[in-house]
Amino acid sequence: MVGYGPEDSHFVVELTYNYGITHYEQGNDFIGLTVQSSESLKRAAANNWPVKEQNGQKYLEAPGGYKFFIVDKPQPADRDPVVKVSLASSDLEKSIAYWNGLLSLKIFEKTTKTVTLGFGADQAKLELVDIGEPVNRAKAYGRIAFSCPFDEQPIIDQKIQAAKGAILTPLISLDTPGKATVRVIILADPDGHEICFVDDESFRQLSQVDPASDADLDKFIKSDKSRA
């Protein structure tokens, strides 16, 4: 789990490394992550990492082809530098009906081709972009997760069932050895984007910053012989 601060107050990305896999087939589902950080552009230049441009917006491309769009302004210290995560939609009105109507995300901005939603004004947002064609998730797709109060999970479950929406994993408690047991429900929106709602009370126990994580990551990367 990587981010610009504690998971309780920052958007974080979960990276999963599968040994022996050298390539993932990408679809058109994930458009990119937008970050405000002119500092990252300076670091890219210092490390000879290509800075590309799309529709007038600078972006960095991570290994595997994932795009990180960069807002060329100083990285904020009083809030999360992650501005939004952008996903594709084949039908914007259907997406709005689902995310705003069923899941109750607030609409912060809307154009003919995009909608920006979120649960709070000071949090990273979700942008849905109408691509005018079916969404192909291929094999490199991920899942977006939100924490919510324990008592709200059954309400979400009931709303999705009543709307005959897709429930990929019914409400279930998952044990984490030596740590808190968390309850989750995993849904899919009209385009198949996976959405996990985890109970906030337990999740806050699991999401504590591990001070040894950076060193552990370096150690396991150096010890990995699968790509030698």
MARBA-3410 file (N, C-alpha, C, O; in Angstrom, 1 decimal):
228
0.9,-1.2,0.0,0.0,0.0,0.0,0.9,1.2,0.0,1.7,1.4,0.9 ~ 0.7,2.1,-1.0,1.6,3.3,-1.1,0.7,4.5,-1.2,-0.3,4.5,-1.9 ~ 1.2,5.6,-0.6,0.4,6.8,-0.7,1.3,8.0,-0.1,2.4,7.8,0.2 ~ 0.7,9.1,0.0,1.4,10.3,0.5,1.2,10.6,2.0,1.6,11.6,2.5 ~ 0.5,9.6,2.7,0.3,9.8,4.1,-0.5,8.6,4.6,-0.8,7.7,3.9
-0.9,8.7,5.9,-1.7,7.6,6.5,-3.0,7.3,5.7,-3.6,8.1,5.2 ~ -3.3,6.0,5.7,-4.4,5.5,4.9,-5.7,6.1,5.4,-6.7,6.1,4.6 ~ -5.8,6.4,6.6,-7.1,6.9,7.2,-7.4,8.3,6.6,-8.6,8.7,6.5 ~ -6.4,9.0,6.1,-6.7,10.4,5.6,-6.1,10.6,4.2,-6.2,11.7,3.7 ~ -5.6,9.6,3.5,-5.1,9.7,2.2,-5.5,8.6,1.3,-5.8,7.5,1.7
-5.6,8.9,0.0,-5.9,7.9,-1.0,-4.6,7.1,-1.2,-3.5,7.6,-1.4 ~ -4.7,5.8,-1.1,-3.5,4.9,-1.3,-3.8,3.9,-2.4,-4.9,3.6,-2.8 ~ -2.7,3.4,-3.0,-2.7,2.5,-4.1,-2.2,1.2,-3.6,-1.1,1.1,-3.0 ~ -2.9,0.1,-3.8,-2.4,-1.2,-3.5,-1.8,-1.9,-4.7,-2.4,-2.0,-5.7 ~ -0.5,-2.2,-4.6,0.2,-2.9,-5.7,0.4,-4.4,-5.3,0.8,-4.7,-4.3
0.0,-5.2,-6.3,0.1,-6.7,-6.0,1.1,-7.2,-7.1,0.9,-7.1,-8.3 ~ 2.1,-7.9,-6.6,3.1,-8.5,-7.4,2.9,-10.0,-7.5,2.9,-10.7,-6.5 ~ 2.7,-10.5,-8.7,2.5,-11.9,-8.9,3.8,-12.5,-9.5,4.2,-12.2,-10.6 ~ 4.4,-13.4,-8.8,5.7,-14.0,-9.2,5.5,-14.7,-10.5,4.5,-15.5,-10.7 ~ 6.4,-14.5,-11.5,6.4,-15.3,-12.7,5.6,-14.6,-13.8,5.6,-15.0,-15.0
4.8,-13.6,-13.5,4.0,-12.8,-14.4,4.8,-11.6,-15.0,5.3,-10.8,-14.2 ~ 5.0,-11.6,-16.3,5.8,-10.5,-16.8,5.0,-9.5,-17.6,5.6,-8.4,-18.0 ~ 3.7,-9.7,-17.8,2.9,-8.8,-18.6,1.4,-8.9,-18.2,1.0,-10.0,-17.9 ~ 0.7,-7.8,-18.2,-0.7,-7.8,-18.0,-1.4,-7.1,-19.2,-1.0,-6.1,-19.6 ~ -2.4,-7.8,-19.7,-3.1,-7.2,-20.8,-4.0,-6.1,-20.3,-4.9,-6.3,-19.5
-3.8,-4.9,-20.8,-4.5,-3.7,-20.3,-5.8,-3.5,-21.2,-5.8,-3.7,-22.4 ~ -6.8,-3.0,-20.6,-8.0,-2.6,-21.3,-8.1,-1.1,-21.4,-7.1,-0.4,-21.3 ~ -9.3,-0.6,-21.5,-9.5,0.8,-21.6,-10.2,1.4,-20.3,-10.7,2.5,-20.3 ~ -10.3,0.5,-19.3,-11.1,0.9,-18.1,-10.4,1.9,-17.2,-11.1,2.8,-16.7 ~ -9.1,1.8,-17.0,-8.4,2.7,-16.1,-7.8,3.8,-16.9,-6.9,3.6,-17.7
-8.2,5.1,-16.7,-7.7,6.2,-17.5,-6.4,6.8,-16.8,-5.5,7.1,-17.5 ~ -6.5,6.9,-15.5,-5.3,7.4,-14.8,-5.5,8.0,-13.4,-6.7,8.1,-13.0 ~ -4.5,8.3,-12.7,-4.5,8.9,-11.4,-3.9,10.3,-11.6,-2.9,10.5,-12.2 ~ -4.6,11.3,-11.0,-4.2,12.7,-11.1,-3.6,13.1,-9.7,-4.2,13.0,-8.7 ~ -2.4,13.7,-9.8,-1.7,14.1,-8.6,-1.1,15.5,-8.7,-0.6,15.9,-9.8
-1.3,16.3,-7.7,-0.8,17.7,-7.7,0.6,17.6,-7.1,0.8,17.4,-5.9 ~ 1.6,17.8,-8.0,3.0,17.7,-7.5,4.0,18.1,-8.5,4.5,17.2,-9.3 ~ 4.4,19.3,-8.6,5.4,19.8,-9.5,6.7,19.1,-9.1,7.6,19.0,-9.9 ~ 6.9,18.8,-7.8,8.1,18.1,-7.3,8.3,16.8,-8.0,9.5,16.4,-8.3 ~ 7.2,16.1,-8.4,7.4,14.8,-9.0,7.9,14.9,-10.4,8.7,14.1,-10.9
7.6,16.1,-11.1,8.1,16.3,-12.4,9.6,16.6,-12.3,10.4,16.2,-13.2 ~ 10.0,17.3,-11.3,11.5,17.5,-11.1,12.2,16.2,-10.8,13.3,16.0,-11.3 ~ 11.6,15.4,-10.0,12.3,14.1,-9.7,12.3,13.2,-11.0,13.3,12.5,-11.2 ~ 11.3,13.3,-11.8,11.3,12.5,-13.1,12.4,13.0,-14.0,13.1,12.2,-14.6 ~ 12.6,14.3,-14.1,13.7,14.9,-14.9,15.0,14.5,-14.4,15.9,14.2,-15.1
15.2,14.5,-13.0,16.5,14.1,-12.4,16.8,12.7,-12.7,18.0,12.3,-12.7 ~ 15.8,11.8,-12.8,16.0,10.4,-13.0,15.8,10.0,-14.5,15.7,8.8,-14.8 ~ 15.8,11.0,-15.4,15.6,10.7,-16.8,14.3,9.9,-17.1,14.3,9.0,-18.0 ~ 13.3,10.1,-16.3,12.0,9.4,-16.6,11.2,10.3,-17.5,11.0,11.5,-17.3 ~ 10.7,9.7,-18.6,10.0,10.5,-19.7,8.8,11.2,-19.1,7.9,10.6,-18.4
8.6,12.5,-19.4,7.4,13.2,-19.1,6.6,13.4,-20.4,7.1,14.1,-21.3 ~ 5.5,12.8,-20.4,4.7,12.8,-21.7,3.5,13.8,-21.5,3.3,14.4,-20.5 ~ 2.8,13.9,-22.6,1.7,14.9,-22.6,0.5,14.4,-23.4,0.7,13.7,-24.4 ~ -0.7,14.6,-22.8,-1.9,14.1,-23.5,-3.0,15.2,-23.3,-3.3,15.6,-22.2 ~ -3.5,15.7,-24.4,-4.4,16.8,-24.4,-4.0,18.0,-23.5,-4.8,18.6,-22.7
-2.7,18.3,-23.6,-2.2,19.5,-22.9,-1.8,19.2,-21.4,-1.4,20.1,-20.7 ~ -2.0,17.9,-21.0,-1.7,17.6,-19.6,-0.5,16.7,-19.5,-0.4,15.7,-20.2 ~ 0.4,17.0,-18.6,1.6,16.2,-18.4,1.3,15.0,-17.6,0.4,15.0,-16.7 ~ 2.0,13.9,-18.0,1.8,12.7,-17.2,3.0,11.8,-17.3,3.9,11.9,-18.2 ~ 3.1,11.0,-16.2,4.2,10.0,-16.1,3.6,8.6,-16.3,2.5,8.4,-15.8
4.3,7.8,-17.0,3.8,6.4,-17.2,4.5,5.4,-16.4,5.8,5.3,-16.5 ~ 3.8,4.7,-15.5,4.5,3.7,-14.6,4.7,2.5,-15.4,4.2,2.2,-16.5 ~ 5.6,1.6,-14.9,5.8,0.3,-15.5,4.5,-0.4,-15.6,3.7,-0.5,-14.7 ~ 4.2,-1.0,-16.8,2.9,-1.6,-17.0,1.9,-0.7,-17.8,0.9,-1.1,-18.2 ~ 2.3,0.6,-17.9,1.5,1.5,-18.7,0.5,2.3,-18.0,-0.3,3.1,-18.6
0.4,2.3,-16.7,-0.5,3.1,-15.9,-0.1,4.6,-15.9,1.1,4.9,-15.7 ~ -1.1,5.4,-16.2,-0.8,6.9,-16.3,-1.0,7.6,-15.0,-2.0,7.4,-14.3 ~ -0.1,8.5,-14.7,-0.2,9.4,-13.5,-0.2,10.8,-14.1,0.9,11.3,-14.5 ~ -1.3,11.5,-14.2,-1.4,12.8,-14.7,-0.9,13.8,-13.6,-1.3,13.6,-12.4 ~ -0.1,14.7,-13.9,0.5,15.6,-12.9,0.0,17.1,-13.1,0.1,17.7,-14.1
-0.6,17.6,-12.0,-0.9,19.0,-11.9,0.4,19.7,-11.5,0.9,19.5,-10.4 ~ 0.9,20.6,-12.4,2.2,21.2,-12.2,2.1,22.4,-11.2,2.3,23.6,-11.6 ~ 1.8,22.1,-10.0,1.7,23.0,-8.9,2.4,22.4,-7.7,2.5,21.2,-7.6 ~ 2.9,23.2,-6.7,3.5,22.6,-5.6,2.7,21.6,-4.8,1.5,21.8,-4.7 ~ 3.3,20.6,-4.4,2.6,19.5,-3.7,2.1,20.0,-2.4,2.8,20.5,-1.5
0.8,19.9,-2.1,0.2,20.5,-0.9,0.6,19.7,0.4,0.8,18.5,0.3 ~ 0.8,20.4,1.4,1.2,19.8,2.7,0.0,19.6,3.7,0.1,18.9,4.6 ~ -1.1,20.3,3.4,-2.2,20.3,4.3,-3.3,19.4,3.8,-4.4,19.4,4.4 ~ -3.1,18.7,2.7,-4.2,17.8,2.2,-3.5,16.8,1.3,-2.3,16.9,1.0 ~ -4.2,15.8,0.9,-3.7,14.7,0.0,-3.4,15.2,-1.4,-4.2,15.9,-2.0
-2.1,15.0,-1.8,-1.8,15.4,-3.2,-2.6,14.7,-4.3,-2.6,15.2,-5.4 ~ -3.1,13.5,-4.0,-3.9,12.8,-5.0,-5.2,13.5,-5.2,-6.0,13.7,-4.3 ~ -5.5,14.0,-6.4,-6.6,14.8,-6.8,-7.8,13.9,-7.1,-8.9,14.0,-6.6 ~ -7.6,12.9,-8.0,-8.7,12.0,-8.5,-8.1,10.8,-9.1,-7.0,10.7,-9.6 ~ -9.0,9.8,-9.2,-8.8,8.6,-10.0,-9.8,8.6,-11.1,-11.0,8.8,-10.8
-9.4,8.3,-12.3,-10.3,8.4,-13.4,-10.6,7.0,-14.1,-9.6,6.3,-14.4 ~ -11.9,6.7,-14.2,-12.3,5.4,-14.8,-13.2,5.7,-16.0,-13.8,6.7,-16.1 ~ -13.2,4.7,-16.9,-14.0,4.9,-18.1,-15.4,4.4,-17.9,-15.7,3.6,-17.0 ~ -16.3,5.1,-18.6,-17.8,4.8,-18.6,-18.3,4.6,-20.0,-17.9,5.4,-20.9 ~ -19.1,3.6,-20.2,-19.7,3.4,-21.5,-21.0,4.2,-21.7,-21.5,4.5,-22.8
-21.6,4.6,-20.5,-22.9,5.3,-20.5,-22.9,6.2,-19.2,-23.1,5.7,-18.2 ~ -22.6,7.5,-19.4,-22.4,8.4,-18.3,-23.6,8.5,-17.4,-23.5,8.5,-16.2 ~ -24.8,8.5,-18.0,-26.0,8.7,-17.2,-26.2,7.4,-16.3,-26.7,7.5,-15.2 ~ -26.0,6.2,-16.9,-26.1,5.0,-16.1,-25.1,5.0,-15.0,-25.4,4.6,-13.8 ~ -23.9,5.5,-15.2,-22.9,5.5,-14.2,-23.3,6.5,-13.1,-23.1,6.2,-11.9
-23.8,7.6,-13.5,-24.3,8.6,-12.5,-25.4,8.0,-11.6,-25.4,8.2,-10.4 ~ -26.3,7.4,-12.3,-27.5,6.8,-11.6,-27.0,5.7,-10.5,-27.5,5.6,-9.5 ~ -25.9,5.1,-10.9,-25.3,4.0,-9.9,-24.5,4.7,-8.8,-24.8,4.5,-7.6 ~ -23.5,5.5,-9.2,-22.6,6.0,-8.2,-23.2,7.1,-7.3,-23.0,7.1,-6.1 ~ -24.0,7.9,-7.9,-24.7,9.0,-7.2,-26.0,8.5,-6.6,-26.4,8.7,-5.4
-26.8,7.9,-7.5,-28.2,7.4,-7.1,-28.2,6.3,-6.1,-28.9,6.4,-5.1 ~ -27.4,5.3,-6.3,-27.4,4.1,-5.4,-26.3,4.2,-4.3,-26.6,3.9,-3.1 ~ -25.1,4.6,-4.7,-24.0,4.6,-3.7,-23.9,5.9,-2.9,-23.1,6.0,-2.0 ~ -24.6,6.9,-3.4,-24.7,8.2,-2.7,-23.5,9.0,-2.7,-23.3,9.9,-1.8 ~ -22.6,8.9,-3.7,-21.5,9.8,-3.8,-22.0,11.1,-4.3,-22.9,11.2,-5.1
-21.5,12.2,-3.8,-21.9,13.5,-4.2,-21.3,13.9,-5.6,-20.2,13.5,-5.9 ~ -22.0,14.7,-6.4,-21.5,15.2,-7.6,-20.8,16.5,-7.4,-21.5,17.5,-6.9 ~ -19.6,16.6,-7.7,-18.8,17.9,-7.5,-18.7,18.7,-8.8,-18.6,19.9,-8.8 ~ -18.7,18.0,-9.9,-18.5,18.6,-11.2,-19.1,17.7,-12.3,-18.9,16.5,-12.2 ~ -19.7,18.3,-13.3,-20.3,17.5,-14.4,-20.2,18.3,-15.7,-20.5,19.4,-15.8
-19.7,17.5,-16.8,-19.7,18.1,-18.1,-20.5,17.1,-19.0,-21.0,16.1,-18.5 ~ -20.5,17.3,-20.3,-21.2,16.4,-21.2,-20.5,15.0,-21.2,-21.2,14.0,-21.5 ~ -19.2,15.0,-20.9,-18.5,13.7,-21.1,-17.9,13.2,-19.7,-17.4,12.1,-19.7 ~ -17.9,14.0,-18.7,-17.3,13.6,-17.4,-18.2,13.9,-16.2,-19.0,14.8,-16.3 ~ -18.0,13.2,-15.2,-18.6,13.6,-13.9,-17.5,13.3,-12.8,-16.9,12.3,-12.8
-17.4,14.2,-11.8,-16.5,14.0,-10.7,-17.3,13.9,-9.4,-18.2,14.7,-9.1 ~ -17.1,12.8,-8.7,-17.9,12.4,-7.6,-17.0,12.2,-6.4,-15.8,12.0,-6.5 ~ -17.6,12.2,-5.2,-16.8,11.9,-4.0,-17.7,11.9,-2.8,-18.8,12.2,-2.8 ~ -17.1,11.4,-1.7,-17.8,11.4,-0.4,-17.6,12.7,0.4,-18.4,13.1,1.3 ~ -16.4,13.4,0.2,-16.1,14.6,0.9,-15.3,15.5,0.1,-14.5,15.1,-0.8
-15.5,16.8,0.3,-14.8,17.9,-0.4,-13.3,17.8,-0.3,-12.6,18.2,-1.2 ~ -12.8,17.3,0.8,-11.3,17.4,1.1,-10.7,16.0,0.8,-9.5,15.8,1.2 ~ -11.4,15.1,0.1,-10.8,13.8,-0.2,-10.6,13.7,-1.7,-11.1,14.5,-2.5 ~ -9.8,12.7,-2.1,-9.6,12.4,-3.5,-10.9,12.1,-4.1,-11.8,11.5,-3.5 ~ -11.1,12.4,-5.4,-12.4,12.3,-6.1,-12.3,11.1,-7.1,-11.2,10.6,-7.4
-13.5,10.7,-7.5,-13.6,9.7,-8.6,-14.2,10.4,-9.8,-15.2,11.0,-9.7 ~ -13.4,10.3,-10.9,-13.9,10.9,-12.1,-14.3,9.8,-13.1,-13.5,8.8,-13.3 ~ -15.5,9.9,-13.7,-15.9,8.9,-14.7,-16.0,9.6,-16.0,-16.5,10.7,-16.1 ~ -15.4,9.0,-17.0,-15.2,9.6,-18.3,-15.9,8.8,-19.4,-15.6,7.6,-19.5 ~ -16.9,9.4,-20.1,-17.6,8.7,-21.1,-16.7,8.5,-22.3,-16.3,9.4,-22.9
-16.4,7.2,-22.6,-15.5,6.9,-23.7,-16.2,6.6,-25.0,-15.6,6.4,-26.1 ~ -17.6,6.5,-25.0,-18.3,6.3,-26.2,-18.3,4.9,-26.8,-18.6,4.7,-27.9 ~ -17.8,4.0,-26.0,-17.7,2.6,-26.4,-17.7,1.7,-25.2,-17.5,2.1,-24.1 ~ -17.9,0.4,-25.4,-17.9,-0.6,-24.3,-16.6,-0.5,-23.5,-15.5,-0.3,-24.1 ~ -16.7,-0.7,-22.2,-15.5,-0.7,-21.3,-14.9,-2.1,-21.4,-15.6,-3.1,-21.0
-13.6,-2.2,-21.7,-12.9,-3.5,-21.7,-11.9,-3.5,-20.6,-11.0,-2.8,-20.6 ~ -12.2,-4.4,-19.6,-11.3,-4.4,-18.4,-10.1,-5.4,-18.6,-9.2,-5.3,-17.8 ~ -10.1,-6.2,-19.7,-9.0,-7.1,-20.0,-8.5,-7.9,-18.8,-9.3,-8.4,-18.0 ~ -7.2,-7.9,-18.5,-6.7,-8.6,-17.4,-5.9,-7.8,-16.4,-5.3,-8.3,-15.4 ~ -5.8,-6.5,-16.6,-5.0,-5.7,-15.7,-5.9,-4.8,-14.8,-5.4,-3.8,-14.2
-7.1,-5.2,-14.7,-8.0,-4.3,-13.9,-7.8,-4.4,-12.4,-7.2,-5.4,-11.9 ~ -8.3,-3.4,-11.7,-8.2,-3.4,-10.3,-9.6,-3.2,-9.6,-10.6,-3.6,-10.1 ~ -9.5,-2.6,-8.4,-10.8,-2.5,-7.6,-10.6,-1.2,-6.8,-9.5,-0.9,-6.3 ~ -11.6,-0.4,-6.6,-11.6,0.7,-5.8,-12.3,0.4,-4.5,-13.3,-0.3,-4.5 ~ -11.7,0.9,-3.4,-12.3,0.5,-2.1,-12.6,1.8,-1.3,-11.9,2.8,-1.3
-13.7,1.7,-0.5,-14.1,2.8,0.4,-14.3,2.2,1.8,-14.8,1.0,1.9 ~ -14.0,2.9,2.8,-14.4,2.5,4.2,-15.7,3.2,4.5,-15.9,4.3,4.1 ~ -16.6,2.5,5.3,-17.8,3.1,5.7,-18.2,2.5,7.1,-17.7,1.5,7.4 ~ -19.1,3.2,7.8,-19.5,2.7,9.1,-20.0,1.3,9.0,-20.7,0.9,8.0 ~ -19.8,0.4,10.0,-20.2,-1.0,10.0,-21.7,-1.1,9.7,-22.2,-2.0,9.0
-22.5,-0.2,10.4,-23.9,-0.3,10.2,-24.5,0.1,8.9,-25.6,-0.1,8.6 ~ -23.6,0.8,8.0,-24.1,1.2,6.7,-23.9,0.1,5.7,-24.6,0.1,4.6 ~ -23.1,-0.9,6.0,-22.9,-2.0,5.0,-24.1,-2.8,4.6,-24.4,-3.0,3.5 ~ -25.0,-3.2,5.6,-26.2,-3.8,5.3,-27.2,-3.0,4.5,-27.9,-3.5,3.6 ~ -27.1,-1.7,4.7,-28.0,-0.7,3.9,-27.5,-0.7,2.5,-28.4,-0.8,1.6
-26.2,-0.7,2.2,-25.7,-0.7,0.9,-26.1,-2.1,0.2,-26.5,-2.1,-0.9 ~ -26.0,-3.1,1.0,-26.3,-4.5,0.5,-27.8,-4.5,0.0,-28.1,-5.0,-1.1 ~ -28.7,-4.0,0.9,-30.1,-4.0,0.6,-30.4,-3.1,-0.7,-31.3,-3.5,-1.5 ~ -29.8,-2.0,-0.8,-30.0,-1.1,-1.9,-29.6,-1.7,-3.2,-30.3,-1.6,-4.2 ~ -28.5,-2.4,-3.2,-28.0,-3.0,-4.5,-28.9,-4.2,-4.8,-29.2,-4.4,-6.0
-29.3,-5.0,-3.8,-30.2,-6.1,-4.1,-31.5,-5.6,-4.7,-32.0,-6.2,-5.6 ~ -32.0,-4.6,-4.1,-33.3,-4.0,-4.6,-33.2,-3.5,-6.0,-34.2,-3.6,-6.7 ~ -32.1,-3.0,-6.4,-31.9,-2.5,-7.7,-31.4,-3.6,-8.7,-31.2,-3.3,-9.9 ~ -31.3,-4.8,-8.1,-30.8,-5.9,-8.9,-29.4,-5.6,-9.5,-29.1,-6.0,-10.6 ~ -28.6,-5.0,-8.7,-27.2,-4.7,-9.1,-26.3,-5.9,-8.8,-26.7,-6.9,-8.2
-25.1,-5.9,-9.4,-24.2,-7.0,-9.2,-23.5,-6.9,-7.9,-22.9,-5.9,-7.5 ~ -23.5,-8.1,-7.2,-22.8,-8.2,-5.9,-21.8,-9.4,-6.1,-22.2,-10.5,-6.3 ~ -20.5,-9.1,-6.2,-19.5,-10.1,-6.5,-19.2,-10.9,-5.3,-18.9,-12.1,-5.4 ~ -19.1,-10.2,-4.1,-18.9,-10.9,-2.9,-19.9,-10.4,-1.9,-19.8,-9.3,-1.4 ~ -20.8,-11.3,-1.5,-21.8,-10.8,-0.5,-21.1,-10.4,0.8,-20.0,-10.8,1.1
-21.9,-9.7,1.7,-21.4,-9.2,2.9,-20.7,-10.4,3.7,-21.4,-11.4,4.0 ~ -19.4,-10.3,4.0,-18.7,-11.4,4.7,-17.6,-10.8,5.6,-17.1,-9.7,5.3 ~ -17.3,-11.5,6.7,-16.2,-11.1,7.5,-15.0,-11.9,7.1,-15.0,-13.1,6.9 ~ -13.9,-11.2,7.0,-12.6,-11.8,6.6,-11.6,-11.7,7.8,-11.4,-10.6,8.3 ~ -11.0,-12.8,8.1,-10.0,-12.8,9.2,-8.6,-12.4,8.6,-8.2,-12.9,7.5
-7.9,-11.6,9.3,-6.5,-11.3,9.0,-5.7,-11.8,10.2,-5.8,-11.3,11.3 ~ -4.8,-12.9,10.0,-4.0,-13.5,11.1,-3.3,-12.4,11.9,-2.5,-11.7,11.4 ~ -3.6,-12.5,13.2,-2.9,-11.6,14.1,-3.4,-10.1,14.1,-2.9,-9.3,14.8 ~ -4.4,-9.9,13.3,-5.0,-8.5,13.2,-6.5,-8.5,13.2,-7.1,-9.6,13.5 ~ -7.1,-7.4,13.0,-8.5,-7.3,13.1,-9.3,-8.0,12.0,-8.8,-8.2,10.9
-10.5,-8.5,12.4,-11.4,-9.1,11.4,-12.2,-8.0,10.8,-12.8,-7.2,11.5 ~ -12.2,-7.9,9.4,-12.9,-6.9,8.7,-14.1,-7.5,8.0,-14.1,-8.6,7.5 ~ -15.1,-6.7,7.8,-16.3,-7.1,7.1,-16.3,-6.3,5.7,-16.1,-5.1,5.7 ~ -16.6,-7.0,4.6,-16.5,-6.4,3.3,-17.7,-6.8,2.5,-18.3,-7.9,2.8 ~ -18.1,-6.0,1.5,-19.0,-6.4,0.5,-18.4,-5.8,-0.8,-17.9,-4.7,-0.9
-18.4,-6.6,-1.9,-17.8,-6.2,-3.1,-18.8,-6.2,-4.2,-19.5,-7.2,-4.5 ~ -18.9,-5.0,-4.9,-20.0,-4.8,-5.9,-19.3,-4.6,-7.3,-18.1,-4.5,-7.4 ~ -20.2,-4.5,-8.3,-19.7,-4.1,-9.6,-20.7,-3.1,-10.2,-21.9,-3.3,-10.1 ~ -20.1,-2.0,-10.8,-21.0,-1.0,-11.4,-21.4,-1.5,-12.8,-21.0,-2.5,-13.2 ~ -22.2,-0.7,-13.5,-22.7,-1.1,-14.8,-21.7,-1.5,-15.8,-21.9,-2.2,-16.8
-20.4,-1.0,-15.6,-19.3,-1.3,-16.6,-18.4,-2.4,-16.0,-17.4,-2.7,-16.6 ~ -18.8,-2.9,-14.9,-18.0,-4.0,-14.3,-16.9,-3.5,-13.4,-16.1,-4.3,-12.9 ~ -16.7,-2.2,-13.1,-15.7,-1.7,-12.2,-16.0,-2.3,-10.8,-17.2,-2.1,-10.3 ~ -15.1,-2.9,-10.2,-15.3,-3.5,-8.8,-15.1,-2.5,-7.7,-14.3,-1.6,-7.8 ~ -16.1,-2.6,-6.8,-16.1,-1.6,-5.7,-16.2,-2.4,-4.4,-17.1,-3.2,-4.2
-15.3,-2.1,-3.4,-15.3,-2.8,-2.1,-15.7,-1.8,-1.0,-15.1,-0.7,-1.0 ~ -16.6,-2.1,-0.2,-16.9,-1.3,1.0,-16.5,-2.1,2.2,-17.0,-3.2,2.5 ~ -15.5,-1.6,3.0,-15.0,-2.3,4.2,-15.4,-1.5,5.4,-15.5,-0.3,5.4 ~ -15.7,-2.2,6.5,-16.2,-1.5,7.7,-15.1,-0.7,8.3,-14.0,-1.2,8.5 ~ -15.3,0.6,8.5,-14.3,1.6,8.9,-13.7,1.3,10.3,-12.6,1.5,10.5
-14.6,0.8,11.2,-14.1,0.5,12.6,-12.9,-0.5,12.6,-11.9,-0.3,13.3 ~ -13.1,-1.6,11.8,-12.0,-2.6,11.8,-10.9,-2.1,10.9,-9.7,-2.4,11.1 ~ -11.2,-1.5,9.8,-10.2,-1.1,8.8,-9.2,-0.1,9.4,-8.0,-0.2,9.0 ~ -9.7,0.7,10.3,-8.7,1.7,10.9,-7.6,1.0,11.7,-6.5,1.5,11.9 ~ -8.0,-0.2,12.2,-7.0,-1.0,12.9,-6.0,-1.6,12.0,-4.8,-1.7,12.2
-6.5,-2.0,10.8,-5.6,-2.6,9.8,-4.7,-1.6,9.0,-3.7,-2.0,8.5 ~ -5.2,-0.4,9.0,-4.5,0.6,8.1,-3.5,1.4,8.8,-3.1,2.5,8.3 ~ -3.0,1.0,9.9,-2.0,1.8,10.6,-0.7,1.7,9.8,-0.4,0.7,9.2 ~ 0.0,2.8,9.8,1.3,2.9,9.1,2.3,1.9,9.7,2.5,1.9,11.0 ~ 2.9,1.1,8.9,4.0,0.2,9.3,5.3,0.9,9.1,5.8,1.0,7.9
6.0,1.3,10.1,7.3,2.0,10.0,8.4,1.2,9.3,9.3,1.7,8.7 ~ 8.2,-0.2,9.3,9.3,-1.0,8.7,9.0,-1.4,7.2,9.7,-2.1,6.6 ~ 7.9,-0.8,6.7,7.4,-1.3,5.4,8.4,-0.9,4.2,8.6,-1.7,3.3 ~ 8.9,0.3,4.3,9.9,0.7,3.2,11.1,-0.3,3.2,11.5,-0.7,2.1 ~ 11.6,-0.6,4.3,12.8,-1.5,4.4,12.4,-2.9,4.0,13.2,-3.5,3.3
11.2,-3.3,4.4,10.8,-4.7,4.0,10.6,-4.8,2.5,11.0,-5.8,1.9 ~ 10.0,-3.7,1.9,9.8,-3.8,0.4,11.1,-3.8,-0.3,11.3,-4.6,-1.2 ~ 12.1,-3.0,0.1,13.4,-3.1,-0.5,14.1,-4.5,-0.4,14.7,-5.0,-1.3 ~ 13.9,-5.0,0.8,14.5,-6.4,1.1,13.9,-7.4,0.2,14.7,-8.2,-0.4 ~ 12.6,-7.4,0.0,12.0,-8.5,-0.8,12.2,-8.3,-2.3,12.3,-9.2,-3.1
12.3,-7.0,-2.7,12.7,-6.7,-4.1,14.1,-7.3,-4.4,14.3,-7.9,-5.5 ~ 15.0,-7.0,-3.5,16.4,-7.5,-3.8,16.5,-9.0,-3.7,17.3,-9.6,-4.4 ~ 15.6,-9.6,-2.9,15.7,-11.1,-2.8,14.9,-11.9,-3.9,15.0,-13.1,-3.9 ~ 14.1,-11.1,-4.7,13.3,-11.8,-5.7,14.2,-12.3,-6.9,14.8,-11.5,-7.5 ~ 14.2,-13.6,-7.1,15.1,-14.2,-8.1,14.2,-14.6,-9.3,14.7,-15.1,-10.3
12.9,-14.3,-9.3,12.0,-14.8,-10.3,12.2,-14.2,-11.7,11.9,-14.7,-12.7 ~ 12.8,-12.9,-11.6,13.0,-12.2,-12.9,14.5,-12.2,-13.3,14.9,-11.4,-14.1 ~ 15.3,-13.0,-12.6,16.8,-13.0,-12.9,17.1,-13.6,-14.2,18.2,-13.7,-14.6
END
